[in-house]
Amino acid sequence: EMLKGKVYPNPLKDEFTIELEGAENTNATLLNNLGQEIASFNFQSAITYSTSFLSSGTYFLKIGNSVTKLVKLN
């Protein structure tokens, strides 16, 4: 099932926001470019997540069966 929503900004600096339509108790997983889990969190329909602890590079956000590529800049 594909979720309707958006992840922004991308590329990002210190945080990103997820907004999903009609989502309840959703789990998101942040992965590095090797596929290793960096963080996992639950949210309702929207969340702003801090990435200040991450170095610059490419990351992947997995929500359900959907994967979004994120690029973090310094």
Secondary structure, 3 states (H helix, E strand, C coil): CCCCEEEECCCECCEEEEEECCCCCEEEEEECCCCCEEEEEEECCEEEEECCCCCCEEEEEEECCEEEEEEECC
